């Protein structure tokens, strides 16, 4: 990432000075004004990030194409533990919550050699291209872990309207694992592991409106900034009868910089008792910089090595959240 791009992203985040907060805890006001708060959540996860190229397919006419695995859809689950007070706990914030989130997506793609065509795979350093595969498969799995704190201040606008301001430092770790095998006269294997570490601070606003004593609508909007580091390890080898294995290679790559995060969300909040709530929600987060694997392609004239590619990502979560308070409503 260029210095200009990094500086621009950082400046944009500072100038806007309001941030995003993902679905990691109760949205809006808590079910108690003083006491302990716990919550659990889960649901559907969609991550729109670059697909990973697995192997090449050569048509009978000699045209080359790439097979891609795109792990977009999966699931997420999270938990929260917090404390609310009628007096400020730190600065002007009267509520503090710690949260943890886990998400998982996966995808796989397979093919057999077309008639008069074949399958190809290139070593991760781009030096050896194996042609003549009869079958191939690629699988990609992504895991996301995030933890952090939410410092919250609730402001009463009128009898049915509240606004919650949130400052949220966070750490986010994401790992992507890819495995490819092409079988023919001998088997060729290619794999990669890409780890993303994101750390930043978010500031969010969450307006809440109660239609009646048992039902409210809550919104969330904002932006944030984070620093990131993405490391990738790439490996290839084969069951070649030659010694040493001509397909054996390894490559390491890393990227780092500053990213921008934005968020929009909405939820329906149902009061099930004086100290408990259920929310059904949908939220989208945007990350301007996330690392993913980019393998050497199937073009025999292109010797570029495998590498970490930085791309933007949209993350959508839709699910339900249960929040219970132990204290004074």
C-alpha positions in Angstrom: 0.0 0.0 0.0 1.4 3.4 -0.9 2.2 6.1 1.7 -0.3 8.4 0.0 -3.1 5.8 0.2 -2.3 5.0 3.9 -2.2 8.6 4.9 -5.5 9.3 3.0 -7.3 6.5 4.8 -6.0 7.6 8.2 -6.9 11.2 7.6 -10.4 10.2 6.4 -11.0 8.2 9.6 -9.8 11.1 11.9 -11.8 13.7 10.1 -15.1 11.8 10.2 -14.6 10.9 13.8 -17.6 8.6 14.1 -17.2 4.9 13.8 -18.6 1.6 13.0 -19.4 -1.1 15.6 -20.2 -4.6 14.5 -22.7 -7.0 15.9 -20.7 -8.0 18.9 -23.1 -7.0 21.8 -26.5 -5.5 22.5 -27.4 -2.7 20.2 -28.8 0.5 21.8 -29.6 0.6 25.5 -29.1 -2.3 27.8 -31.9 -4.2 29.7 -30.6 -2.9 33.1 -29.3 0.5 34.2 -27.1 -1.0 36.9 -25.8 -4.6 37.1 -24.2 -7.3 35.0 -25.2 -7.9 31.4 -24.6 -11.1 29.4 -25.4 -11.9 25.8 -25.1 -14.5 23.1 -25.7 -14.2 19.3 -25.4 -16.1 16.1 -26.6 -16.5 12.5 -25.7 -16.3 8.8 -22.4 -14.9 7.7 -21.5 -13.6 4.2 -18.0 -12.3 3.3 -17.5 -10.8 -0.2 -13.7 -11.1 -0.7 -11.6 -12.1 -3.7 -11.9 -15.7 -4.7 -8.8 -17.9 -4.6 -7.4 -19.5 -7.8 -6.8 -23.2 -7.4 -5.7 -24.8 -10.7 -5.7 -24.2 -14.5 -8.0 -25.7 -17.1 -6.9 -26.0 -20.7 -9.6 -26.4 -23.3 -9.3 -28.6 -26.4 -8.6 -25.4 -28.3 -5.6 -24.6 -26.1 -7.4 -21.8 -24.2 -6.4 -21.5 -20.5 -8.7 -20.6 -17.6 -8.5 -20.6 -13.9 -10.7 -22.5 -11.4 -11.7 -20.4 -8.4 -12.9 -21.3 -4.9 -15.0 -18.5 -3.3 -15.8 -19.1 0.4 -18.6 -16.5 0.7 -21.2 -18.1 3.0 -21.0 -19.5 6.5 -22.0 -18.8 10.1 -21.0 -16.7 13.1 -21.5 -16.9 16.9 -20.5 -14.5 19.6 -20.8 -13.8 23.4 -20.7 -10.7 25.6 -20.1 -9.8 29.3 -20.6 -6.3 30.6 -21.5 -4.1 33.5 -23.8 -1.1 33.6 -23.8 1.7 36.2 -25.9 4.8 36.9 -22.6 6.7 37.4 -19.7 7.1 34.9 -17.3 4.1 35.0 -14.6 5.7 32.8 -14.7 9.2 31.4 -18.4 9.8 30.6 -19.2 6.1 29.9 -21.6 4.4 32.3 -21.5 0.9 30.6 -18.6 -1.3 29.5 -18.8 -4.6 27.6 -16.3 -7.2 26.5 -17.1 -9.3 23.5 -15.8 -12.2 21.4 -16.9 -13.2 17.9 -16.1 -16.2 15.7 -17.0 -16.7 12.1 -16.4 -19.5 9.5 -16.9 -19.7 5.7 -15.7 -22.4 3.3 -15.9 -23.4 -0.4 -14.5 -26.1 -2.7 -14.3 -26.7 -6.4 -13.4 -29.8 -8.4 -13.0 -30.8 -12.1 -12.0 -33.6 -14.4 -9.9 -33.1 -17.5 -12.1 -32.2 -20.5 -11.8 -34.3 -23.6 -8.7 -33.3 -25.6 -7.9 -30.9 -22.8 -6.1 -31.1 -19.5 -5.6 -29.6 -16.1 -2.5 -27.7 -15.0 -0.9 -26.4 -11.8 2.1 -24.2 -11.3 4.6 -24.3 -8.4 4.2 -21.5 -5.9 7.4 -19.8 -7.0 6.1 -19.8 -10.6 9.0 -21.8 -12.1 7.4 -25.2 -12.9 4.1 -25.7 -14.7 2.7 -29.3 -14.5 0.4 -30.1 -17.5 -1.6 -33.3 -18.0 -3.7 -33.6 -14.9 -6.8 -35.8 -15.0 -8.7 -34.5 -11.9 -8.3 -31.6 -9.5 -9.8 -30.1 -6.4 -9.3 -26.9 -4.4 -10.8 -26.1 -0.9 -10.6 -22.8 0.9 -11.6 -22.2 4.5 -11.7 -18.9 6.4 -11.9 -18.4 10.1 -12.5 -15.0 11.8 -11.9 -14.1 15.4 -12.6 -10.7 17.0 -12.5 -9.5 20.5 -12.7 -6.0 22.1 -14.3 -3.6 24.5 -17.4 -1.4 24.1 -17.5 1.8 26.2 -21.1 3.1 26.0 -23.0 6.3 27.0 -26.8 6.3 26.8 -28.6 9.6 26.2 -32.4 10.0 26.6 -33.9 12.2 23.9 -37.6 11.8 25.0 -39.9 9.2 26.5 -39.5 6.8 23.5 -36.2 7.7 21.9 -32.6 7.1 23.1 -29.2 7.5 21.5 -26.2 5.3 22.5 -22.6 6.5 21.8 -19.9 3.8 21.6 -16.1 3.8 21.6 -14.8 0.4 20.7 -11.1 -0.7 20.6 -10.9 -4.1 18.9 -8.5 -6.8 17.7 -9.4 -9.0 14.8 -7.6 -12.1 13.5 -8.6 -13.9 10.3 -6.9 -17.0 8.8 -7.4 -18.4 5.3 -6.3 -21.9 4.5 -6.2 -23.3 0.9 -5.4 -26.8 -0.4 -5.2 -27.9 -4.0 -4.4 -31.3 -5.5 -4.1 -32.2 -9.2 -3.9 -35.9 -10.1 -2.5 -37.3 -13.3 0.6 -39.3 -14.0 1.7 -38.1 -10.6 0.0 -36.0 -7.9 0.9 -32.3 -7.4 -0.1 -30.4 -4.3 -0.3 -26.7 -3.5 -1.3 -25.0 -0.3 -1.3 -21.6 1.4 -2.0 -20.1 4.8 -2.8 -16.3 5.0 -3.2 -14.6 8.4 -4.7 -11.2 8.9 -4.3 -9.1 12.1 -6.4 -6.0 12.4 -6.3 -3.6 15.3 -8.2 -0.3 15.6 -10.7 1.9 17.5 -14.3 2.5 16.5 -16.8 5.1 17.5 -20.5 4.4 16.9 -23.9 6.0 17.2 -27.0 3.8 17.9 -30.4 5.5 17.8 -33.3 3.5 19.4 -37.0 4.2 19.1 -39.7 2.3 21.1 -43.0 1.9 19.2 -44.6 0.5 22.3 -43.3 -0.8 25.7 -42.5 -4.2 24.1 -41.0 -3.3 20.7 -38.2 -1.0 19.5 -36.2 -0.4 16.3 -32.5 0.2 16.6 -30.0 1.5 14.1 -26.2 1.6 13.8 -24.0 3.7 11.5 -20.5 4.9 11.3 -16.8 4.6 10.2 -13.6 3.5 11.8 -9.9 3.0 11.1 -7.5 0.1 11.8 -3.9 -1.0 11.2 -3.4 -4.3 9.5 -0.7 -6.9 8.8 -1.2 -9.8 6.5 1.3 -12.7 6.3 1.2 -15.6 3.7 3.1 -18.9 3.5 2.8 -20.8 0.2 4.0 -24.4 -0.4 4.0 -26.8 -3.4 5.3 -30.4 -3.9 4.6 -33.5 -5.9 4.9 -37.2 -6.0 7.4 -36.9 -8.8 9.9 -39.8 -9.4 12.7 -37.3 -9.8 14.9 -36.4 -6.9 14.9 -33.6 -5.8 11.3 -32.9 -6.4 11.2 -30.2 -9.2 7.8 -29.0 -8.0 8.8 -28.5 -4.4 8.9 -24.7 -3.5 8.0 -22.3 -0.8 7.2 -18.6 -0.8 6.5 -16.1 2.0 4.9 -12.7 1.6 3.5 -10.0 3.8 1.6 -6.7 3.5 0.8 -4.0 6.1 -0.9 -0.6 6.2 -4.0 1.3 7.4 -7.5 0.4 6.5 -11.0 2.0 6.7 -14.0 0.3 8.2 -17.6 1.4 7.8 -20.9 -0.1 9.1 -24.6 0.1 8.7 -27.2 -2.0 10.6 -30.7 -2.2 11.9 -32.5 -4.4 14.4 -35.9 -5.1 16.0 -35.6 -5.3 19.7 -38.3 -7.3 21.6 -38.7 -7.0 25.4 -39.3 -10.4 26.9 -39.0 -9.4 30.5 -37.9 -6.3 32.5 -34.3 -7.4 32.3 -34.1 -9.4 29.0 -34.3 -8.6 25.3 -34.2 -10.5 22.0 -32.9 -8.7 18.8 -33.2 -9.8 15.2 -30.7 -7.9 13.2 -28.9 -7.4 9.9 -25.6 -5.5 9.6 -23.0 -4.9 7.0 -19.3 -4.0 7.6 -16.9 -2.8 5.0 -13.2 -3.4 5.3 -11.0 -1.5 2.8 -7.9 -3.8 3.2 -7.9 -7.6 3.8 -5.3 -10.1 2.7 -6.0 -13.2 0.6 -4.0 -15.8 -1.3 -3.1 -15.2 -5.0 -1.4 -18.2 -6.4 0.9 -18.4 -9.5 -1.5 -18.6 -12.5 -1.7 -21.3 -15.1 -0.2 -19.2 -18.0 3.1 -20.9 -18.8 4.6 -17.6 -19.9 3.8 -15.9 -16.6 6.4 -16.8 -13.9 5.1 -14.5 -11.1 5.3 -16.1 -7.7 2.4 -16.7 -5.4 1.7 -13.7 -3.1 -0.6 -12.0 -0.6 -3.2 -9.8 -2.4 -4.9 -6.9 -0.6 -8.5 -6.4 -1.4 -11.6 -4.8 0.1 -14.3 -6.9 1.8 -18.0 -6.6 2.6 -19.2 -8.7 5.6 -22.9 -9.2 6.2 -24.3 -10.8 9.4 -28.0 -11.6 9.9 -29.2 -13.4 13.0 -30.5 -13.1 16.5 -29.2 -11.9 19.8 -30.3 -12.6 23.4 -29.3 -10.1 26.1 -30.0 -10.7 29.8 -29.3 -8.3 32.7 -28.8 -9.1 36.4 -29.6 -5.9 38.3 -31.9 -2.9 38.3 -34.0 -2.3 35.1 
